[in-house]
């Protein structure tokens, strides 16, 4: 039987029906789509049994990775699990080249993994022995030259849970310890209302106290059930006059060929400076919508976590897209975004995509008023980002490119389209 796009759509529909999880991906080559389809078919056979284990994703800012090649095929990976979920790496990886984004094919043996599970809010070292798969001598030569990274996963690489981990070679005769996580005292716990008073002033009065809560992301998340209850009470009188975000398979494709976000990064690696994911929370831990499960499609600029790095590491969310069912929008007067009841007439000029089923708006302005202040605030919250002029310019370039309405209209696409 010939594989067609209709096959892919049917597979995704069956998968979503069985698991409640919409499949999404970044734009890719046709061969990658065939691999994805094969993975989906395999997942369909075991979805019921494995759903609880596979479908508990981490957001991009909840995991920090760094690795050192110590020689003789051994890689030490420093892991920091910032989420409130247990993290279990699967015993599979991909060795990749930065300049071509191509995978280095293993020779036949299996990589050995040690210490793959990390409890919530803990860290440690996962040890990998790559020599059975790639050969110690070949690995010594590759990492001495530089330009390689690992893709690690906790969910078969198919649900956005594929984590880039740059590998640095230890100096000859020296095995450096992994860098320590910054001390918590250096991390800002300022409330969102303190860092962006103009934005907080637009939040509905009954919800403003949640934006004024100091503390870390987890402390704010703990208040979300109360926040959702307050939203329900606020919006109940309006009923269907408020359009709700729709589950969708829309994704943001890679930048057009020749677009440069950071001149210090090879042309073929520019696409690795950005990441995207669907999320129910903003970077402060506050809901993006009014009810559990309401999501935004968020594109982040990745900035280095160590001085001298050029590849991305820490995600700074800069673009928030909201898809809605067309029928809901046509029969509504408002949308509710990040604590704000917004007339649809106010955002019509932010419509960046539409088809017979969906309408999509770029609503980043309802999450921050200045992208540089926003980025600096989030970096201060994290405490593990190398924030300098190069990082500022990288964030600005990503923001300028992806918040342009004409650009977004060309880059948004359906999964598998």
LUMKEPA-152719 format. One record per residue (C-alpha): residue in one letter; x, y, z. Coordinates in pm, 1 decimal. Example, Ala and Ser with C-alpha at 12.3 -4.5 7.8 and 13.67 -1.06 7.14 Angstrom:
<recs>
a, 1230.0, -450.0, 780.0 .
s, 1367.0, -106.0, 714.0 .
</recs>
This chain:
<recs>
x, 0.0, 0.0, 0.0 .
x, 132.7, 342.5, -92.4 .
x, 187.1, 575.3, 207.3 .
x, 1.3, 907.0, 159.3 .
x, -74.8, 1218.7, 360.1 .
x, -429.2, 1083.4, 406.7 .
x, -274.4, 779.5, 579.2 .
x, -83.5, 1013.5, 809.5 .
x, -395.3, 1211.8, 897.2 .
x, -589.6, 893.4, 973.0 .
x, -308.2, 761.5, 1192.7 .
x, -289.8, 1087.4, 1387.9 .
x, -667.8, 1099.9, 1428.4 .
x, -680.7, 745.0, 1565.4 .
x, -389.6, 813.6, 1796.6 .
x, -547.7, 1130.5, 1936.6 .
x, -881.9, 953.6, 1978.5 .
x, -722.0, 674.1, 2182.6 .
x, -487.4, 882.1, 2396.0 .
x, -627.3, 1236.5, 2401.8 .
x, -282.9, 1363.3, 2295.0 .
x, -253.2, 1558.0, 1965.8 .
x, 65.0, 1471.2, 1777.5 .
x, 284.9, 1765.4, 1684.5 .
x, 626.4, 1815.4, 1529.9 .
x, 861.0, 2073.6, 1389.6 .
x, 888.9, 2095.2, 1012.7 .
x, 1103.6, 1816.8, 874.3 .
x, 1216.0, 1628.6, 566.5 .
x, 994.2, 1366.1, 400.5 .
x, 1210.8, 1083.4, 530.9 .
x, 1165.7, 1207.4, 885.1 .
x, 789.5, 1208.8, 835.6 .
x, 796.8, 843.5, 733.0 .
x, 994.4, 761.8, 1045.5 .
x, 739.5, 956.4, 1251.1 .
x, 454.1, 764.3, 1090.0 .
x, 620.9, 433.0, 1173.8 .
x, 666.5, 545.1, 1532.8 .
x, 300.9, 646.9, 1555.4 .
x, 182.7, 310.1, 1423.4 .
x, 393.7, 134.3, 1685.7 .
x, 263.1, 365.3, 1955.7 .
x, -97.1, 292.4, 1859.5 .
x, -47.2, -71.2, 1951.6 .
x, 55.2, 10.3, 2307.7 .
x, -105.4, 349.3, 2374.0 .
x, -353.5, 232.6, 2635.5 .
x, -94.7, 56.0, 2848.1 .
x, 177.5, 316.6, 2821.3 .
x, -14.0, 645.7, 2809.6 .
x, 43.5, 735.5, 3173.3 .
x, 417.8, 683.3, 3133.6 .
x, 476.5, 837.0, 2790.7 .
x, 248.9, 1138.6, 2795.4 .
x, 387.2, 1337.5, 3086.4 .
x, 606.5, 1586.7, 2901.6 .
x, 847.5, 1840.0, 3045.7 .
x, 851.5, 2198.8, 2922.6 .
x, 1172.9, 2332.5, 2774.4 .
x, 1260.4, 2536.7, 3083.4 .
x, 1217.7, 2241.9, 3324.1 .
x, 1532.0, 2052.5, 3223.7 .
x, 1896.9, 2158.3, 3211.8 .
x, 2166.1, 1939.5, 3054.2 .
x, 2541.6, 1966.4, 3009.4 .
x, 2794.3, 1696.5, 2922.0 .
x, 3168.6, 1629.9, 2925.8 .
x, 3345.5, 1368.3, 2713.8 .
x, 3600.6, 1211.1, 2945.6 .
x, 3771.1, 984.9, 2691.9 .
x, 3754.4, 615.9, 2611.3 .
x, 3389.7, 652.8, 2506.9 .
x, 3263.5, 783.4, 2843.5 .
x, 3030.6, 1085.1, 2863.8 .
x, 2916.5, 1238.7, 3194.1 .
x, 2583.7, 1421.5, 3162.4 .
x, 2492.6, 1672.3, 3430.9 .
x, 2111.5, 1666.6, 3468.2 .
x, 1893.0, 1915.4, 3652.3 .
x, 1522.7, 1823.5, 3668.9 .
x, 1340.0, 2145.1, 3759.8 .
x, 993.6, 1997.5, 3705.8 .
x, 747.9, 1849.1, 3952.4 .
x, 753.8, 1519.4, 3759.4 .
x, 988.6, 1223.8, 3777.4 .
x, 1223.7, 1219.8, 3479.7 .
x, 1325.6, 884.1, 3330.7 .
x, 1557.9, 891.4, 3032.8 .
x, 1508.5, 606.1, 2791.8 .
x, 1816.2, 403.1, 2707.0 .
x, 1847.9, 537.2, 2355.9 .
x, 2021.9, 839.6, 2207.4 .
x, 2136.0, 994.3, 1882.7 .
x, 2484.3, 1133.0, 1818.3 .
x, 2454.6, 1436.5, 1590.4 .
x, 2673.8, 1687.4, 1403.8 .
x, 2605.7, 2057.2, 1459.9 .
x, 2710.5, 2171.8, 1111.0 .
x, 2489.9, 1931.4, 913.9 .
x, 2231.5, 1818.1, 1174.7 .
x, 2303.8, 1464.3, 1054.2 .
x, 2306.1, 1160.3, 1280.0 .
x, 2624.6, 957.2, 1319.0 .
x, 2520.6, 598.6, 1256.2 .
x, 2616.3, 355.9, 1537.4 .
x, 2833.5, 58.2, 1451.3 .
x, 2609.6, -208.8, 1595.9 .
x, 2668.6, -228.2, 1971.8 .
x, 2451.1, -72.6, 2241.9 .
x, 2525.1, 239.4, 2446.2 .
x, 2541.2, 170.9, 2820.7 .
x, 2336.1, 404.5, 3043.4 .
x, 2389.1, 445.8, 3418.6 .
x, 2163.0, 650.6, 3651.5 .
x, 1875.1, 745.5, 3419.2 .
x, 1601.7, 842.3, 3670.2 .
x, 1574.8, 1178.0, 3848.9 .
x, 1313.4, 1271.3, 4107.3 .
x, 1136.7, 1609.4, 4085.2 .
x, 1359.6, 1908.6, 4165.3 .
x, 1677.8, 1703.3, 4185.3 .
x, 1990.0, 1670.9, 3977.8 .
x, 2281.6, 1440.2, 3928.4 .
x, 2509.4, 1276.3, 3676.4 .
x, 2401.5, 1023.1, 3415.7 .
x, 2695.9, 826.2, 3274.8 .
x, 2701.2, 701.0, 2916.9 .
x, 2945.1, 456.4, 2759.2 .
x, 2926.0, 521.1, 2384.0 .
x, 3218.8, 296.9, 2288.8 .
x, 3021.6, -23.5, 2213.9 .
x, 2814.7, 165.5, 1955.7 .
x, 3067.5, 406.9, 1804.9 .
x, 3417.7, 290.0, 1903.0 .
x, 3640.1, 461.6, 2156.4 .
x, 3905.9, 571.3, 1905.1 .
x, 3650.4, 727.3, 1671.0 .
x, 3483.2, 906.5, 1962.2 .
x, 3815.9, 1043.3, 2086.9 .
x, 3879.7, 1192.4, 1741.4 .
x, 3527.8, 1333.8, 1701.8 .
x, 3509.7, 1507.9, 2037.9 .
x, 3864.4, 1639.4, 2011.5 .
x, 3755.1, 1810.7, 1689.8 .
x, 3426.6, 1932.5, 1842.8 .
x, 3095.1, 2008.5, 1677.7 .
x, 2887.3, 1716.0, 1806.4 .
x, 2588.8, 1685.3, 2038.1 .
x, 2356.8, 1419.7, 2177.3 .
x, 1981.2, 1390.5, 2148.1 .
x, 1838.3, 1232.4, 2462.8 .
x, 1475.3, 1140.9, 2521.3 .
x, 1220.5, 1024.0, 2774.1 .
x, 949.4, 947.2, 2515.4 .
x, 1085.9, 790.5, 2195.3 .
x, 1178.7, 1128.3, 2040.1 .
x, 821.2, 1178.3, 1914.3 .
x, 641.1, 1414.8, 2152.1 .
x, 881.4, 1707.0, 2168.4 .
x, 1073.2, 1522.1, 2439.4 .
x, 1402.2, 1514.1, 2248.6 .
x, 1664.4, 1706.5, 2441.2 .
x, 1974.2, 1860.3, 2283.9 .
x, 2283.5, 1807.2, 2497.8 .
x, 2610.1, 1964.4, 2385.8 .
x, 2919.4, 1759.5, 2468.0 .
x, 3247.5, 1926.5, 2559.3 .
x, 3578.6, 1742.4, 2553.4 .
x, 3772.9, 1740.8, 2879.6 .
x, 4126.5, 1884.1, 2844.3 .
x, 4395.9, 1620.2, 2805.7 .
x, 4482.9, 1463.4, 3139.6 .
x, 4198.3, 1638.2, 3315.8 .
x, 3844.5, 1530.7, 3399.8 .
x, 3655.6, 1841.6, 3509.6 .
x, 3357.0, 1809.9, 3735.1 .
x, 3024.5, 1917.5, 3582.1 .
x, 2936.7, 2279.2, 3644.7 .
x, 2737.2, 2335.9, 3960.1 .
x, 2384.2, 2468.1, 3949.3 .
x, 2374.7, 2835.0, 4053.4 .
x, 2287.6, 2897.7, 4416.4 .
x, 1915.3, 2965.7, 4472.3 .
x, 2000.0, 3295.8, 4641.0 .
x, 2104.0, 3434.1, 4302.3 .
x, 1763.3, 3363.4, 4148.3 .
x, 1499.5, 3637.9, 4140.5 .
x, 1160.4, 3562.5, 4296.1 .
x, 995.6, 3887.5, 4186.6 .
x, 624.9, 3873.1, 4104.3 .
x, 517.9, 3924.7, 3740.0 .
x, 335.2, 4242.6, 3844.0 .
x, 664.0, 4387.2, 3975.0 .
x, 854.8, 4326.6, 3653.2 .
x, 582.9, 4439.7, 3410.6 .
x, 345.5, 4681.5, 3581.5 .
x, 189.2, 4791.4, 3252.8 .
x, 86.3, 4435.6, 3172.6 .
x, -42.3, 4369.9, 3524.9 .
x, -256.9, 4681.5, 3499.6 .
x, -453.8, 4521.3, 3214.5 .
x, -529.4, 4202.0, 3409.6 .
x, -886.8, 4162.5, 3537.2 .
x, -920.9, 4296.0, 3892.8 .
x, -1025.7, 3964.2, 4048.3 .
x, -722.7, 3788.6, 3894.4 .
x, -456.8, 4051.5, 3961.7 .
x, -360.6, 3907.6, 4303.2 .
x, -228.8, 3595.7, 4129.3 .
x, 3.7, 3810.0, 3917.5 .
x, 127.4, 3983.3, 4233.0 .
x, 243.3, 3662.3, 4404.7 .
x, 619.7, 3659.8, 4466.8 .
x, 813.1, 3333.5, 4480.8 .
x, 928.6, 3074.3, 4232.1 .
x, 738.1, 2908.2, 3949.3 .
x, 630.2, 2613.0, 4162.8 .
x, 477.5, 2838.8, 4428.5 .
x, 268.9, 3013.5, 4165.4 .
x, 164.4, 2684.8, 4006.5 .
x, 26.6, 2571.8, 4339.7 .
x, -228.3, 2854.8, 4317.2 .
x, -353.5, 2759.3, 3971.4 .
x, -662.0, 2561.7, 4084.9 .
x, -783.6, 2875.3, 4264.3 .
x, -696.5, 3084.8, 3960.3 .
x, -901.5, 2860.8, 3729.8 .
x, -1195.5, 2875.6, 3970.3 .
x, -1178.6, 3256.4, 3969.1 .
x, -1169.7, 3256.0, 3587.9 .
x, -1475.6, 3030.5, 3571.3 .
x, -1669.8, 3266.1, 3798.2 .
x, -1559.8, 3569.1, 3595.2 .
x, -1651.6, 3424.3, 3255.6 .
x, -1967.6, 3230.3, 3345.6 .
x, -2207.2, 3518.9, 3264.1 .
x, -2056.1, 3552.3, 2915.2 .
x, -2091.9, 3188.1, 2814.6 .
x, -2014.8, 3121.2, 2447.7 .
x, -1942.7, 3490.0, 2388.0 .
x, -1585.1, 3398.3, 2494.5 .
x, -1399.9, 3184.0, 2237.9 .
x, -1175.6, 2921.5, 2397.2 .
x, -837.9, 2803.1, 2257.1 .
x, -880.2, 2493.4, 2042.9 .
x, -663.0, 2178.9, 2044.5 .
x, -489.2, 2176.4, 1707.8 .
x, -203.4, 2029.3, 1506.1 .
x, -69.9, 2367.1, 1393.3 .
x, 306.2, 2412.9, 1415.2 .
x, 553.6, 2687.5, 1328.2 .
x, 789.6, 2584.0, 1051.1 .
x, 1162.4, 2657.6, 1045.2 .
x, 1281.1, 3001.9, 936.1 .
x, 1329.5, 3062.6, 566.6 .
x, 1665.6, 2966.8, 418.9 .
x, 1926.3, 3235.4, 473.0 .
x, 1770.6, 3384.3, 788.0 .
x, 2038.9, 3445.6, 1051.7 .
x, 1950.9, 3484.6, 1418.1 .
x, 2310.3, 3467.1, 1546.5 .
x, 2608.0, 3520.3, 1315.8 .
x, 2835.1, 3313.6, 1543.3 .
x, 2628.4, 3000.2, 1476.2 .
x, 2677.8, 2794.8, 1154.2 .
x, 2411.0, 2851.1, 890.4 .
x, 2289.4, 2491.9, 912.6 .
x, 2240.4, 2525.6, 1289.9 .
x, 2035.0, 2846.9, 1289.4 .
x, 1715.3, 2642.8, 1320.0 .
x, 1845.2, 2497.7, 1649.1 .
x, 1832.4, 2844.4, 1805.9 .
x, 1452.1, 2815.5, 1833.5 .
x, 1220.9, 2563.1, 1990.9 .
x, 844.4, 2536.9, 2014.4 .
x, 589.7, 2357.1, 2226.9 .
x, 227.3, 2369.0, 2332.6 .
x, 190.0, 2473.5, 2695.4 .
x, -84.0, 2561.0, 2943.2 .
x, 145.5, 2790.1, 3147.1 .
x, 359.5, 3094.9, 3084.7 .
x, 722.0, 3117.1, 3193.7 .
x, 614.3, 3236.9, 3540.7 .
x, 389.9, 2935.1, 3597.9 .
x, 67.1, 3130.2, 3536.7 .
x, -203.6, 2981.8, 3309.6 .
x, -224.7, 3109.1, 2953.8 .
x, -599.5, 3040.1, 2940.1 .
x, -901.3, 3022.6, 3167.5 .
x, -934.8, 2647.8, 3222.8 .
x, -709.1, 2341.2, 3259.2 .
x, -600.7, 2213.0, 2919.7 .
x, -623.2, 2544.9, 2735.1 .
x, -291.9, 2582.0, 2551.5 .
x, -84.9, 2826.4, 2352.2 .
x, 170.9, 2737.4, 2087.3 .
x, 489.1, 2899.4, 2218.1 .
x, 809.9, 2964.6, 2025.9 .
x, 1121.2, 3024.1, 2237.6 .
x, 1461.5, 3169.6, 2161.8 .
x, 1733.6, 2945.7, 2305.9 .
x, 2022.5, 3129.6, 2471.4 .
x, 2355.6, 2989.0, 2597.5 .
x, 2394.3, 2875.5, 2955.0 .
x, 2773.8, 2906.2, 2966.4 .
x, 3013.2, 3175.5, 2847.7 .
x, 3152.0, 3091.7, 2507.4 .
x, 2864.6, 2865.5, 2402.0 .
x, 2698.0, 2940.1, 2071.1 .
x, 2436.4, 2664.9, 2062.8 .
x, 2108.2, 2725.6, 2240.2 .
x, 2030.0, 2601.3, 2588.4 .
x, 1776.8, 2794.7, 2798.9 .
x, 1442.9, 2874.5, 2638.0 .
x, 1306.7, 3231.7, 2650.5 .
x, 942.7, 3228.9, 2530.0 .
x, 894.8, 3517.4, 2287.8 .
x, 597.4, 3425.0, 2064.9 .
x, 255.8, 3310.1, 2190.2 .
x, 8.7, 3183.6, 1928.7 .
x, -351.1, 3088.5, 2006.1 .
x, -550.9, 2868.2, 1767.0 .
x, -931.8, 2877.7, 1785.4 .
x, -1204.5, 2694.8, 1600.8 .
x, -1333.2, 2926.3, 1329.7 .
x, -1695.7, 2862.4, 1425.7 .
x, -1628.3, 2962.4, 1787.8 .
x, -1464.8, 3289.6, 1683.1 .
x, -1745.2, 3376.4, 1441.5 .
x, -2000.5, 3343.4, 1723.4 .
x, -1801.0, 3512.5, 2000.7 .
x, -1719.9, 3866.0, 2110.4 .
x, -1414.5, 3802.0, 2331.6 .
x, -1114.1, 3581.6, 2394.5 .
x, -953.2, 3533.7, 2733.7 .
x, -573.9, 3549.9, 2736.4 .
x, -336.5, 3550.0, 3033.8 .
x, -577.6, 3706.8, 3281.7 .
x, -724.3, 3952.4, 3030.0 .
x, -1068.9, 3957.9, 2869.5 .
x, -995.7, 4086.7, 2519.7 .
x, -1250.8, 4199.2, 2257.3 .
x, -1206.1, 4010.6, 1930.7 .
x, -1216.0, 4342.4, 1747.7 .
x, -893.6, 4435.2, 1930.6 .
x, -693.9, 4142.8, 1792.1 .
x, -817.0, 4116.7, 1432.9 .
x, -493.0, 4273.6, 1311.9 .
x, -308.9, 3992.8, 1494.5 .
x, -471.6, 3714.5, 1292.3 .
x, -179.6, 3529.5, 1132.9 .
x, -341.1, 3211.7, 1003.6 .
x, -681.2, 3080.2, 903.7 .
x, -830.9, 2790.0, 716.5 .
x, -1177.6, 2636.1, 699.5 .
x, -1141.1, 2497.3, 1054.3 .
x, -896.7, 2716.5, 1248.9 .
x, -818.4, 3082.6, 1312.5 .
x, -486.1, 3163.8, 1479.7 .
x, -376.1, 3486.2, 1651.3 .
x, -31.0, 3605.4, 1760.7 .
x, -92.7, 3737.0, 2114.2 .
x, 255.0, 3784.4, 2260.0 .
x, 171.6, 4141.7, 2360.1 .
x, -64.3, 4003.1, 2626.9 .
x, 228.9, 3830.3, 2799.5 .
x, 486.0, 4112.0, 2815.3 .
x, 524.1, 4472.0, 2701.7 .
x, 897.4, 4474.6, 2616.9 .
x, 1081.0, 4167.3, 2491.9 .
x, 1419.6, 4266.9, 2635.3 .
x, 1283.0, 4336.8, 2983.6 .
x, 1086.2, 4013.1, 2959.5 .
x, 1397.1, 3813.2, 2865.8 .
x, 1615.6, 3971.3, 3133.2 .
x, 1351.7, 3898.1, 3397.4 .
x, 1327.6, 3532.4, 3299.7 .
x, 1706.5, 3496.6, 3295.4 .
x, 1720.6, 3640.9, 3647.4 .
x, 1458.2, 3386.9, 3754.0 .
x, 1656.1, 3096.2, 3613.5 .
x, 2001.3, 3197.7, 3734.6 .
x, 2177.7, 2967.6, 3485.8 .
x, 2182.4, 3177.9, 3167.6 .
x, 2476.6, 3361.3, 3015.9 .
x, 2292.2, 3687.0, 2947.6 .
x, 2509.1, 3927.0, 2745.9 .
x, 2487.9, 4148.6, 2437.2 .
x, 2503.8, 3848.8, 2201.9 .
x, 2215.9, 3679.2, 2384.7 .
x, 2012.1, 4001.4, 2380.9 .
x, 2059.4, 4037.7, 2006.9 .
x, 1971.8, 3673.5, 1945.2 .
x, 1642.7, 3708.9, 2136.0 .
x, 1563.5, 4033.7, 1953.9 .
x, 1629.1, 3875.7, 1613.8 .
x, 1404.1, 3578.1, 1686.7 .
x, 1133.3, 3811.1, 1818.2 .
x, 1151.8, 4045.5, 1518.8 .
x, 1131.7, 3760.1, 1269.8 .
x, 855.1, 3552.0, 1424.4 .
x, 625.8, 3834.2, 1538.6 .
x, 605.4, 3970.7, 1186.3 .
x, 252.5, 3889.9, 1070.2 .
x, 354.2, 3830.8, 709.2 .
x, 631.9, 3593.6, 813.2 .
x, 409.3, 3393.4, 1048.4 .
x, 143.5, 3358.8, 780.6 .
x, 401.0, 3177.4, 566.0 .
x, 552.0, 2964.6, 845.8 .
x, 242.3, 2823.9, 1022.8 .
x, 138.7, 2484.1, 890.8 .
x, -48.7, 2170.2, 985.8 .
x, 143.3, 1876.8, 1124.4 .
x, 239.3, 1651.7, 835.4 .
x, 126.5, 1903.3, 574.1 .
</recs>
